[in-house]
Amino acid sequence: MEELREMTHHLGFMPTRLMLEEAVEVACRSRRAAALSFNELVQFLMIYRRREGFCREEVDKLRGIHNDHSEGNPPVMPVSELSTALIQAFGRQVTRLAGELQDQLASGQILRSSQVSPDPDFEPEKLSFSEFLIMSRNCREVLHRKLDCMWPRDENDTNEAKTKAKAAISQQGLAIKCNPGGEGTITDEELREVLRDLGYMPLTKAMLDIYNDVIGSPVPRDLDYDEFFDFVWRFRSNCGFSSDELEDMQELYRLSDEDNSGEICALELATMFRSLGYRATMEDLSGMVLEVDHDQSGFLSFSEFMILMGDFRALELKKIYRVFDDLAVGGYLQAENITKACKRVGSHLIDSKHMPDEDDEFDFEDFVDWVDECRHDCMMRERKLAGFGWWKVECFRESFKEFDKNGNGHLEPDELIRLMRHLNISESPKTKADQKALLKLLETARKNAYEAGIREAQLEPGNSISFWTFVQLLRLLQTQKEKRQMDQLNELMEELRFSKFEVEQFRQIFVRWARYDPVEGMSDREIDTDVETLSEEQLHRIFRSAGVSLVGEGGRIRELQVGLEPLQSGGRLSFENFLKLMRWVLDTNFANLGTSISR
C-alpha cells in the first residue's frame, strides 16, 4: 500500500486511504491481495484515474451536485454554473479559484482544443461529469497547496530550503507531483492548531471519527503529509461534526423538508432551530441563508445547510471557549464557576437540575458537553412554549385568564374566538367553515401539546382548550400566517422580477437601517419585516450610504420623492413597498445605482 501511495502521489494525485482501498478492492476482486500484479496495477490505475482520485462517496456527492446544475440527457453543466457548483462542493474557500476556472472555461482557455477563441460570439461548451470531476480535482489540489504552508517545518530548515520548496510547489501548476517540505509527521496537538487556524474548534469526538477514516483506528497518532491532508479534507467536508452528529443532521434535514423538495427555506430552518433549542428570528435566519446560499436560489440544499450549521456551531464554540478561558484556572472550571460560565453562555439554559457538585471540575470539552446537555434539557422543557419566549407566553397567559370567565383553566369555543379577536389574530374564524377548520386545527394543537409533555392535553373536555394547547394553537396559526406571507412575497417577487436571493439581500438592508435610531444609533433590537416600516430619515441614510447625494448642488431628493411618494403611508415605507422602490431605482437607473448594481 505504501508503494501504491508513493506512485499515485508521483502521478499527480493526493492519495487517500479510502480511495486506495476501494480501487485495490475492485482491481483484485477475485482475491485478497497483499501486492498487485501488473495487470491488477493497470486496472487499479484505470479506476483511480477515472475517479480523479476521489473515493466512491465523494464521486457520488459530486455527481449529485453536477446533476443539480445540469440540463439535458445525459446531463451537461453550463459553464456559468461551474463556480456555484464548485463552491457548493468545496465551500467558500474556493470562491476565487472557482471564479477563475469559470472565466477560463468561458473564454476557451482550458479544456478546449484552442487556447483563445477567435470568434467574438464564442459560446463555451457545457461540462460533462468527467470534465467537472477534473475541475473538482483541480480545486482539491489548490486546497492542498494552501495547506502546505501549515505543515510543521523542521526547525533546522534553512530559508534557502524553504524558498526552494515553495518554488517547487508554485511551478507545478494544478498537478501536485511531489511533496517538497512534506517530510516528517504532524502531532495531534499540531493538527488541532491547524484546524483552529482554519476557523474550527476541533472536539475530540469529531477528530477520533476522522482518525478512524484516515488511518483505520480511532487512536490518535502522528500523521504523515498525505494523511494530514486527508484528515483536514474530511474534517472540512464534515463541517467539524462527528459521525453521530452528521447522522442527526441528515435526519433533521429530512424531517424539516416538509414538501420533499430536497431543499429547505428560512421558514423550515426556523422550525429546525427551535427543535435544536436555539433562538433566532426569521430575519436572523434569512441572513444566515444569504451567507451560504451559493446558488442564490433562496433555499438551502443539504450541503449548504451543513455549511450553515458548521459556521453556526463554530461561532457557538468560540463563544463558549471565550467564557471558559476567562473563568478557568489551570485549564479547568471549578464548581463555583461552572454555573456562572453557563449563565454567560445562555442564562435560560440553567435550572435546578443542572447545579454542579462541589467537587466538579470541567476541562473545555467537558464544559461543551455540559452546555449541550443543558440546552437539550432546556429544549425539552421549552417545547411547551412552541418557540415563543417566556415573556410572550406570560402575556398570552394574562389574556387567557381574562377570557376564562369561570376560572376553570379552559376556554370554551366562543371564549377562544373572542380571545383571538382581542389578540388581533387575522385567522380568527368568521364563518362556520372557518370555525370547523379551527376545530380541526385544535386537534393538532392538542397532539403537539401532548408530545411537548402536557399530558392533560388529551383529557380536555369537548371542544374546550387549556392554556398550553392554546399556545400550541398560536404557533400553528403563526406558521400558517408565515406561509401565506411567503406566498404573497413570492407573487410580489415575480411581479417585480426579483429572485429570492435578491429579496433576501434587500431584506438585510431593510433590517439594518430599521434598527437605526437618530439618537441611539444602531441597535440590535428584533425586527419583524412584516410589521416594521422605515422613516424617511432611515431611507435617506440608505441612499447616502450607497454614495448618493440627496441635498445641495446636484442633490437628488426631488427625483427620489417621485418614486417614493406613491409608496409611503403616513410618511413611512413597509418592506413590501421598499422592494417596489428598489425596482423603481433599477428601472429608472436612479443616481446610476441600476448600472452599479447590475455590475
C-alpha positions in Angstrom: 0.0 0.0 0.0 2.9 2.4 0.8 4.4 1.8 -2.7 1.0 2.5 -4.3 0.7 5.7 -2.3 4.1 6.9 -3.5 3.3 6.0 -7.1 -0.1 7.8 -7.1 1.4 10.8 -5.5 4.1 10.9 -8.2 1.4 10.7 -10.9 -0.3 13.8 -9.7 -2.9 12.6 -7.2 -3.4 13.2 -3.5 -3.7 9.6 -2.3 -6.2 8.9 0.4 -6.5 5.7 2.4 -10.2 5.1 1.5 -9.7 5.7 -2.3 -6.7 3.4 -2.4 -8.5 0.6 -0.6 -11.6 1.0 -2.8 -9.5 0.9 -6.0 -7.5 -2.1 -4.8 -10.7 -3.9 -3.8 -12.1 -3.5 -7.3 -8.8 -4.4 -9.1 -8.4 -7.5 -7.0 -12.0 -8.6 -6.5 -11.1 -12.2 -7.2 -8.6 -12.4 -4.3 -7.3 -10.8 -1.2 -4.0 -9.2 -2.4 -1.0 -8.2 -0.3 0.5 -6.9 -3.6 -0.7 -6.2 -7.1 0.2 -8.0 -10.3 1.0 -5.9 -13.3 -2.5 -6.4 -14.8 -4.1 -5.6 -11.5 -1.9 -2.4 -11.3 -3.2 -1.3 -14.7 -6.8 -1.9 -13.6 -6.1 0.0 -10.3 -4.7 3.0 -12.3 -7.7 3.0 -14.6 -10.1 3.1 -11.7 -8.1 5.8 -9.9 -7.8 7.9 -13.0 -11.5 7.6 -13.9 -12.4 8.9 -10.4 -9.7 11.6 -10.5 -8.5 10.4 -7.1 -11.9 10.7 -5.3 -13.5 7.9 -3.3 -16.9 6.4 -4.2 -18.8 8.5 -1.7 -17.1 11.7 -2.9 -17.8 10.9 -6.6 -21.5 10.3 -5.7 -21.7 13.6 -4.0 -20.0 15.4 -6.9 -22.3 13.7 -9.4 -25.3 14.9 -7.4 -24.0 18.5 -7.5 -23.3 18.2 -11.2 -26.8 16.9 -11.9 -28.4 19.7 -9.8 -26.7 22.3 -12.1 -27.0 20.4 -15.4 -29.6 20.1 -18.1 -30.3 17.5 -20.8 -29.8 13.8 -21.0 -27.0 12.9 -20.5 -26.7 15.8 -18.1 -24.2 18.5 -19.0 -23.4 21.6 -16.9 -23.5 25.1 -18.4 -20.1 26.8 -17.7 -22.0 29.6 -16.0 -22.9 27.1 -13.2 -19.3 25.9 -12.6 -18.3 28.4 -9.9 -21.5 27.9 -7.9 -21.2 24.1 -8.2 -17.5 24.1 -7.0 -18.3 26.4 -4.1 -21.2 24.0 -3.1 -18.8 21.1 -3.3 -15.8 22.6 -1.5 -17.0 25.6 0.4 -16.3 29.3 0.3 -12.5 28.7 0.5 -12.5 28.0 -3.3 -14.6 31.1 -4.3 -11.8 32.9 -6.0 -10.4 29.8 -7.8 -13.9 28.7 -8.9 -14.5 32.1 -10.4 -11.1 32.0 -12.2 -11.8 28.5 -13.6 -15.2 29.5 -14.8 -13.7 32.6 -16.6 -11.0 30.5 -18.2 -13.6 27.9 -19.4 -15.9 30.7 -20.7 -13.1 32.2 -22.8 -12.0 28.8 -24.1 -8.6 28.8 -22.4 -8.8 25.4 -20.8 -10.4 22.0 -21.7 -10.6 23.2 -25.3 -8.6 22.5 -28.5 -7.6 26.2 -28.9 -6.4 28.4 -26.1 -8.3 31.5 -27.2 -11.4 31.5 -29.4 -11.1 33.9 -32.3 -14.9 34.1 -32.6 -16.3 37.1 -30.6 -19.6 35.2 -30.4 -18.0 32.1 -28.9 -20.2 30.1 -26.6 -18.3 27.7 -24.3 -19.3 24.1 -24.4 -21.1 22.5 -21.4 -19.3 20.3 -19.0 -19.8 16.6 -18.8 -19.5 14.9 -15.4 -15.9 13.7 -16.2 -14.8 17.3 -17.0 -16.5 18.6 -13.9 -14.6 15.9 -11.9 -11.3 17.3 -13.4 -12.2 20.8 -12.3 -13.0 19.4 -8.8 -9.6 17.7 -8.6 -8.0 21.0 -9.5 -9.8 22.6 -6.6 -8.7 20.0 -4.2 -5.1 20.3 -5.3 -5.2 24.1 -4.8 -6.5 23.5 -1.3 -3.6 21.1 -0.8 -1.1 23.8 -1.7 -2.7 26.2 0.7 -2.4 23.6 3.5 1.3 23.1 2.6 2.2 26.3 4.4 0.6 24.9 7.6 2.7 21.8 7.6 5.2 21.9 10.5 8.7 22.5 9.1 11.9 21.2 10.5 13.4 23.9 12.8 16.8 23.2 11.1 15.4 24.0 7.6 17.3 27.0 6.1 15.5 29.8 4.5 17.0 28.7 1.2 15.5 25.2 1.6 12.1 26.7 2.4 12.3 29.0 -0.6 13.1 26.1 -2.9 10.2 24.1 -1.5 7.8 26.9 -2.2 9.2 27.5 -5.7 8.8 23.8 -6.5 5.2 23.9 -5.4 4.4 27.0 -7.4 5.9 25.6 -10.6 3.7 22.5 -10.6 0.5 24.3 -11.6 -2.6 22.4 -10.6 -0.8 19.0 -10.6 1.0 18.0 -7.3 3.7 15.6 -8.3 5.9 15.7 -5.2 6.0 16.8 -1.6 8.7 19.4 -1.2 8.9 20.2 2.5 6.4 17.5 3.4 8.8 15.2 5.2 8.2 14.2 8.8 4.9 14.0 10.7 2.4 16.2 12.5 1.3 15.6 16.0 -2.3 15.6 17.3 -1.8 18.9 19.1 -0.2 20.5 16.0 -3.1 19.2 13.9 -5.6 20.8 16.3 -3.7 24.1 15.9 -4.0 23.9 12.1 -7.8 23.3 12.4 -8.1 26.3 14.8 -6.2 28.4 12.3 -8.8 27.3 9.7 -11.6 28.7 11.9 -12.7 25.5 13.6 -12.9 24.5 17.3 -11.9 20.8 17.0 -13.5 18.5 19.5 -12.1 15.1 20.3 -15.2 13.1 19.4 -15.2 14.5 15.8 -11.4 14.0 15.5 -11.5 10.4 16.6 -14.0 9.6 13.8 -11.7 11.2 11.2 -8.7 9.3 12.6 -10.6 6.1 12.1 -11.4 7.0 8.5 -7.9 8.2 7.7 -5.7 5.6 9.5 -8.2 2.8 10.2 -8.0 3.4 14.0 -9.7 5.9 16.4 -6.5 6.0 18.4 -4.6 9.2 17.5 -1.1 9.0 16.2 1.3 11.3 14.3 0.2 11.7 10.7 2.4 11.9 7.6 1.9 14.6 5.0 -0.7 12.8 2.9 -2.6 11.6 5.9 -2.6 15.2 7.2 -4.2 16.5 4.0 -6.7 13.6 4.0 -7.6 14.4 7.6 -8.2 18.1 7.1 -10.1 17.4 3.9 -12.5 15.1 5.7 -12.8 17.4 8.7 -13.8 20.2 6.4 -16.2 18.0 4.5 -17.9 17.1 7.8 -18.0 20.8 8.8 -16.4 19.8 12.1 -19.1 17.5 13.2 -18.8 13.9 14.4 -20.3 10.9 12.6 -23.2 10.7 15.0 -23.9 14.5 14.7 -23.9 14.2 10.9 -26.5 11.4 11.0 -28.6 13.5 13.3 -28.3 16.5 10.9 -29.3 14.3 8.0 -32.4 13.1 9.8 -33.3 16.5 11.0 -33.0 17.9 7.5 -35.1 15.1 6.1 -37.9 15.8 8.6 -37.7 19.6 8.1 -38.1 19.3 4.3 -41.8 19.2 4.6 -42.5 19.3 0.9 -39.8 16.8 0.0 -38.3 19.2 -2.5 -34.7 18.4 -1.4 -34.3 22.0 -0.2 -35.4 23.9 2.8 -36.4 27.6 3.2 -35.9 30.0 6.1 -39.3 29.1 7.5 -38.4 25.4 7.7 -35.0 26.4 9.0 -36.7 28.3 11.8 -38.7 25.1 12.8 -35.4 23.2 12.8 -33.6 25.7 15.0 -36.4 25.6 17.6 -36.2 21.8 17.7 -32.5 22.1 18.5 -33.1 24.5 21.3 -31.7 27.6 19.6 -33.4 31.0 19.5 -33.2 33.0 16.2 -35.6 35.4 14.5 -36.7 34.9 10.9 -34.6 37.9 9.9 -31.5 36.4 11.5 -32.2 33.1 9.7 -32.7 34.9 6.4 -29.3 36.5 6.9 -27.7 33.0 7.6 -29.3 31.6 4.5 -27.9 34.5 2.4 -24.4 33.8 3.7 -24.3 30.2 2.4 -26.8 30.2 -0.5 -24.1 29.8 -3.1 -26.5 29.1 -6.0 -28.6 32.1 -5.0 -31.8 30.1 -5.1 -33.1 31.4 -1.7 -33.2 27.8 -0.5 -30.7 25.5 1.2 -29.5 22.2 -0.2 -28.2 19.7 2.3 -24.6 20.7 1.6 -25.4 24.4 2.1 -27.4 23.6 5.3 -24.3 21.7 6.6 -22.1 24.7 5.9 -24.5 27.0 7.8 -24.7 24.6 10.8 -21.0 24.2 10.8 -20.5 28.0 10.8 -23.1 28.4 13.5 -21.5 25.7 15.7 -18.0 27.1 15.2 -19.2 30.6 16.4 -21.0 29.0 19.3 -17.9 27.0 20.4 -15.8 30.1 20.1 -18.2 31.9 22.4 -18.1 29.0 24.9 -14.3 29.0 24.8 -14.1 32.7 25.5 -16.2 32.3 28.6 -14.3 29.2 29.6 -10.9 30.9 29.1 -12.0 33.8 31.2 -13.1 31.8 34.2 -11.0 28.6 34.1 -8.0 28.2 36.3 -5.2 25.9 35.1 -7.3 24.7 32.2 -10.3 23.7 34.4 -13.5 25.2 35.6 -14.1 24.7 39.3 -17.6 24.1 40.7 -18.2 27.7 41.8 -17.5 29.0 38.3 -19.4 26.3 36.2 -22.9 27.7 36.8 -21.6 31.3 36.3 -20.0 30.3 33.0 -23.1 28.5 31.7 -25.2 31.6 32.6 -22.8 33.7 30.5 -23.3 31.3 27.6 -27.1 31.4 28.0 -28.9 32.2 31.2 -32.0 30.3 30.0 -30.1 27.0 30.0 -29.7 26.7 33.8 -32.2 25.1 36.2 -32.0 23.3 39.5 -31.3 20.0 37.8 -28.1 21.3 36.4 -26.3 22.5 39.5 -22.7 21.1 39.7 -21.5 19.1 42.6 -19.0 20.8 45.0 -16.0 18.7 43.7 -16.9 19.0 39.9 -14.3 20.5 37.6 -14.5 20.6 33.8 -12.0 21.0 31.1 -13.1 22.7 27.9 -14.7 19.7 26.2 -16.4 18.6 29.5 -17.9 22.1 29.6 -19.1 22.0 26.0 -20.8 18.6 26.7 -22.4 20.1 29.8 -23.7 23.1 27.9 -25.0 20.9 25.1 -26.8 18.7 27.7 -28.3 21.8 29.4 -29.5 23.1 26.0 -31.1 19.7 25.2 -32.9 19.6 28.6 -33.9 23.3 28.2 -35.3 22.5 24.7 -37.3 19.6 26.1 -38.6 21.9 28.9 -39.4 24.7 26.5 -41.1 22.6 23.8 -44.4 23.6 25.5 -43.6 27.2 24.7 -43.8 26.3 21.0 -40.9 28.6 20.1 -42.2 31.7 21.9 -40.2 33.4 24.7 -41.3 33.1 28.3 -42.2 36.8 28.5 -44.5 36.4 25.5 -46.1 33.3 26.9 -46.8 35.1 30.1 -48.6 37.8 28.1 -50.7 35.1 26.5 -51.4 33.7 30.0 -52.8 37.0 31.2 -55.0 37.3 28.2 -56.1 33.7 28.6 -57.1 34.3 32.3 -59.0 37.4 31.3 -61.3 35.5 28.9 -61.5 32.4 31.1 -64.7 33.7 32.8 -65.4 30.7 35.1 -61.7 30.4 36.0 -61.5 26.6 35.4 -58.4 26.8 33.2 -60.2 26.1 30.0 -61.7 28.2 27.2 -64.9 27.3 25.5 -65.1 27.8 21.7 -66.9 31.2 22.0 -64.4 32.4 24.6 -61.5 31.3 22.3 -62.9 33.2 19.3 -63.3 36.4 21.4 -59.7 36.0 22.7 -58.3 35.5 19.1 -60.1 38.7 18.0 -58.7 40.5 21.1 -55.2 39.5 20.1 -55.8 40.7 16.5 -55.2 37.3 15.1 -56.3 37.5 11.5 -57.1 33.8 11.5 -59.9 34.2 14.0 -62.9 32.4 12.4 -65.7 34.5 10.8 -67.8 31.8 9.1 -69.0 28.3 10.1 -66.4 26.9 7.6 -63.7 28.8 9.4 -64.9 27.5 12.8 -64.8 24.0 11.5 -61.3 24.4 10.2 -60.3 25.8 13.6 -61.7 22.8 15.5 -59.6 20.6 13.2 -56.5 22.7 14.0 -57.3 22.3 17.7 -56.8 18.5 17.4 -53.3 19.1 16.0 -52.6 21.6 18.8 -53.7 19.0 21.4 -51.4 16.4 19.9 -48.4 18.8 19.8 -49.1 19.8 23.5 -49.2 16.2 24.5 -45.9 15.5 22.7 -44.4 18.5 24.5 -45.1 16.9 27.8 -48.5 18.3 28.6 -50.3 15.0 29.4 -53.6 16.6 30.4 -54.0 18.0 26.8 -55.6 14.7 25.8 -58.1 15.0 28.7 -59.6 18.3 27.7 -63.4 18.1 27.7 -65.3 18.5 24.4 -64.1 21.5 22.3 -62.7 23.4 25.3 -59.0 24.2 25.3 -56.4 24.5 28.1 -53.7 27.2 28.2 -50.8 25.1 26.9 -52.9 23.7 24.0 -53.8 27.4 23.2 -50.0 28.2 23.0 -49.5 25.4 20.5 -52.5 26.6 18.6 -51.0 30.1 18.3 -47.8 28.5 16.9 -49.8 26.7 14.2 -51.7 29.8 13.3 -48.4 31.8 13.2 -46.9 29.2 10.9 -49.9 29.4 8.6 -49.6 33.2 8.6 -45.9 33.0 7.7 -46.6 30.6 4.9 -49.3 32.9 3.4 -46.9 35.8 3.7 -44.2 33.8 1.9 -46.7 33.0 -0.9 -47.6 36.7 -1.1 -43.9 37.6 -1.2 -43.3 35.0 -4.0 -46.0 36.6 -6.0 -44.5 40.1 -5.4 -41.1 38.7 -6.4 -42.5 37.5 -9.7 -44.2 40.8 -10.3 -41.0 42.8 -9.5 -38.7 40.4 -11.3 -36.5 39.8 -8.3 -35.0 36.4 -7.3 -35.4 35.1 -3.8 -31.7 35.7 -3.2 -32.1 39.4 -4.2 -35.1 39.8 -2.0 -33.1 38.5 1.0 -30.3 40.9 0.2 -32.8 43.8 0.2 -34.3 42.4 3.5 -30.9 42.6 5.2 -30.5 46.3 4.1 -34.1 47.0 5.3 -33.4 45.3 8.7 -30.1 47.0 9.2 -31.5 50.5 8.8 -34.8 49.8 10.6 -32.6 49.3 13.6 -31.2 52.8 13.2 -32.2 55.5 15.7 -31.2 59.1 15.2 -30.3 59.4 19.0 -29.1 55.9 19.9 -27.6 55.0 16.6 -27.6 51.3 15.5 -29.4 48.9 17.9 -29.7 45.1 17.9 -33.5 45.0 18.5 -35.5 42.3 16.9 -37.0 43.4 13.5 -40.1 41.8 12.0 -40.2 42.9 8.4 -43.9 42.1 8.2 -44.8 45.0 10.5 -41.7 47.2 10.6 -41.6 50.3 8.5 -38.8 52.8 7.5 -39.0 56.5 8.2 -37.8 59.0 5.5 -34.7 59.7 7.6 -33.8 56.0 7.6 -34.5 55.7 3.9 -32.3 58.7 3.1 -29.5 57.2 5.1 -29.7 54.0 2.9 -29.2 56.1 -0.2 -26.4 58.2 1.4 -24.6 55.0 2.4 -24.7 54.0 -1.3 -22.9 57.2 -2.2 -26.0 59.2 -3.4 -26.0 62.9 -2.8 -29.6 64.0 -1.9 -29.2 67.7 -0.9 -27.1 70.6 -2.1 -25.7 71.1 -5.6 -26.5 68.0 -7.7 -28.8 66.6 -4.9 -31.4 64.1 -6.0 -34.0 64.5 -3.2 -36.8 65.7 -5.5 -36.1 62.9 -8.0 -36.3 60.4 -5.2 -39.6 61.7 -4.0 -41.1 61.0 -7.4 -40.6 57.2 -6.8 -41.2 57.4 -3.0 -44.4 59.3 -2.6 -46.8 56.8 -4.2 -45.4 54.0 -1.9 -45.5 55.8 1.5 -48.2 55.5 4.1 -48.1 58.2 6.8 -44.5 59.1 5.8 -43.3 55.5 6.3 -42.3 52.7 4.0 -43.2 49.0 4.5 -40.8 46.2 3.4 -43.1 45.3 0.5 -43.1 48.9 -0.8 -39.3 49.1 -0.1 -39.0 46.3 -2.7 -41.1 48.2 -5.1 -38.9 51.3 -4.6 -35.8 49.2 -5.3 -37.4 48.1 -8.6 -38.1 51.7 -9.4 -34.4 52.5 -8.7 -33.2 49.8 -11.0 -35.7 50.5 -13.8 -35.0 54.3 -13.8 -31.3 53.9 -13.0 -31.7 56.4 -10.2 -28.4 58.1 -9.4 -26.7 55.4 -11.7 -27.4 52.8 -9.0 -29.1 50.5 -11.5 -25.9 50.3 -13.5 -23.7 49.8 -10.4 -25.9 47.0 -9.0 -26.1 45.2 -12.4 -22.3 45.1 -12.4 
